[in-house]
Amino acid sequence: MFTKIKKYFREVITELKQTSWPSKNDTKNMTLLVFLVATLLALYLGGLDFLLQKIMGILI
């Protein structure tokens, strides 16, 4: 049982060594991009919701 656990962790370490991690600058840029897209999407959906509420208020 313990040999399987040891083998699993050895394989995990091997895979992690092969992983190419993004640079600090890449991580910062992608984080800012995600924040910007999320903010723009929230503003768009909020504006659309507000507009549809006003239209429904006029119709009702």
Distance bins in CASP14 RR format, pairs under 12 A and 6 or more apart:
PFRMAT RR
TARGET T0000
AUTHOR 0000-0000-0000
RMODE 2
METHOD distances of the structure
MODEL  1
1 7 0 0 0 0 0 1 0 0 0 0 0
1 8 0 0 0 0 0 1 0 0 0 0 0
2 8 0 0 0 0 0 1 0 0 0 0 0
2 9 0 0 0 0 0 1 0 0 0 0 0
3 9 0 0 0 0 0 1 0 0 0 0 0
3 10 0 0 0 0 0 1 0 0 0 0 0
4 10 0 0 0 0 0 1 0 0 0 0 0
4 11 0 0 0 0 0 1 0 0 0 0 0
5 11 0 0 0 0 0 1 0 0 0 0 0
5 12 0 0 0 0 0 1 0 0 0 0 0
6 12 0 0 0 0 0 1 0 0 0 0 0
6 13 0 0 0 0 0 1 0 0 0 0 0
7 13 0 0 0 0 0 1 0 0 0 0 0
7 14 0 0 0 0 0 1 0 0 0 0 0
8 14 0 0 0 0 0 1 0 0 0 0 0
8 15 0 0 0 0 0 1 0 0 0 0 0
9 15 0 0 0 0 0 1 0 0 0 0 0
9 16 0 0 0 0 0 1 0 0 0 0 0
10 16 0 0 0 0 0 1 0 0 0 0 0
10 17 0 0 0 0 0 1 0 0 0 0 0
11 17 0 0 0 0 0 1 0 0 0 0 0
11 18 0 0 0 0 0 1 0 0 0 0 0
12 18 0 0 0 0 0 1 0 0 0 0 0
12 19 0 0 0 0 0 1 0 0 0 0 0
13 19 0 0 0 0 0 1 0 0 0 0 0
20 26 0 0 0 0 0 1 0 0 0 0 0
21 27 0 0 0 0 1 0 0 0 0 0 0
22 28 0 0 0 0 1 0 0 0 0 0 0
22 29 0 0 0 0 1 0 0 0 0 0 0
22 30 1 0 0 1 0 0 0 0 0 0 0
22 31 0 0 0 0 0 1 0 0 0 0 0
23 29 0 0 0 0 1 0 0 0 0 0 0
23 30 0 0 0 0 0 1 0 0 0 0 0
24 30 0 0 0 0 0 1 0 0 0 0 0
24 31 0 0 0 0 0 1 0 0 0 0 0
25 31 0 0 0 0 0 1 0 0 0 0 0
25 32 0 0 0 0 0 1 0 0 0 0 0
26 32 0 0 0 0 0 1 0 0 0 0 0
26 33 0 0 0 0 0 1 0 0 0 0 0
27 33 0 0 0 0 0 1 0 0 0 0 0
27 34 0 0 0 0 0 1 0 0 0 0 0
28 34 0 0 0 0 0 1 0 0 0 0 0
28 35 0 0 0 0 0 1 0 0 0 0 0
29 35 0 0 0 0 0 1 0 0 0 0 0
29 36 0 0 0 0 0 1 0 0 0 0 0
30 36 0 0 0 0 0 1 0 0 0 0 0
30 37 0 0 0 0 0 1 0 0 0 0 0
31 37 0 0 0 0 0 1 0 0 0 0 0
31 38 0 0 0 0 0 1 0 0 0 0 0
32 38 0 0 0 0 0 1 0 0 0 0 0
32 39 0 0 0 0 0 1 0 0 0 0 0
33 39 0 0 0 0 0 1 0 0 0 0 0
33 40 0 0 0 0 0 1 0 0 0 0 0
34 40 0 0 0 0 0 1 0 0 0 0 0
34 41 0 0 0 0 0 1 0 0 0 0 0
35 41 0 0 0 0 0 1 0 0 0 0 0
35 42 0 0 0 0 0 1 0 0 0 0 0
36 42 0 0 0 0 0 1 0 0 0 0 0
36 43 0 0 0 0 0 1 0 0 0 0 0
37 43 0 0 0 0 0 1 0 0 0 0 0
37 44 0 0 0 0 0 1 0 0 0 0 0
38 44 0 0 0 0 0 1 0 0 0 0 0
38 45 0 0 0 0 0 1 0 0 0 0 0
39 45 0 0 0 0 0 1 0 0 0 0 0
39 46 0 0 0 0 0 1 0 0 0 0 0
40 46 0 0 0 0 0 1 0 0 0 0 0
40 47 0 0 0 0 0 1 0 0 0 0 0
41 47 0 0 0 0 0 1 0 0 0 0 0
41 48 0 0 0 0 0 1 0 0 0 0 0
42 48 0 0 0 0 0 1 0 0 0 0 0
42 49 0 0 0 0 0 1 0 0 0 0 0
43 49 0 0 0 0 0 1 0 0 0 0 0
43 50 0 0 0 0 0 1 0 0 0 0 0
44 50 0 0 0 0 0 1 0 0 0 0 0
44 51 0 0 0 0 0 1 0 0 0 0 0
45 51 0 0 0 0 0 1 0 0 0 0 0
45 52 0 0 0 0 0 1 0 0 0 0 0
46 52 0 0 0 0 1 0 0 0 0 0 0
46 53 0 0 0 0 1 0 0 0 0 0 0
47 53 0 0 0 0 1 0 0 0 0 0 0
47 54 0 0 0 0 1 0 0 0 0 0 0
47 55 0 0 0 0 0 1 0 0 0 0 0
48 54 0 0 0 0 0 1 0 0 0 0 0
48 55 0 0 0 0 0 1 0 0 0 0 0
49 55 0 0 0 0 0 1 0 0 0 0 0
49 56 0 0 0 0 0 1 0 0 0 0 0
50 56 0 0 0 0 0 1 0 0 0 0 0
50 57 0 0 0 0 0 1 0 0 0 0 0
51 57 0 0 0 0 0 1 0 0 0 0 0
51 58 0 0 0 0 0 1 0 0 0 0 0
52 58 0 0 0 0 0 1 0 0 0 0 0
52 59 0 0 0 0 0 1 0 0 0 0 0
53 59 0 0 0 0 0 1 0 0 0 0 0
53 60 0 0 0 0 0 1 0 0 0 0 0
54 60 0 0 0 0 0 1 0 0 0 0 0
END
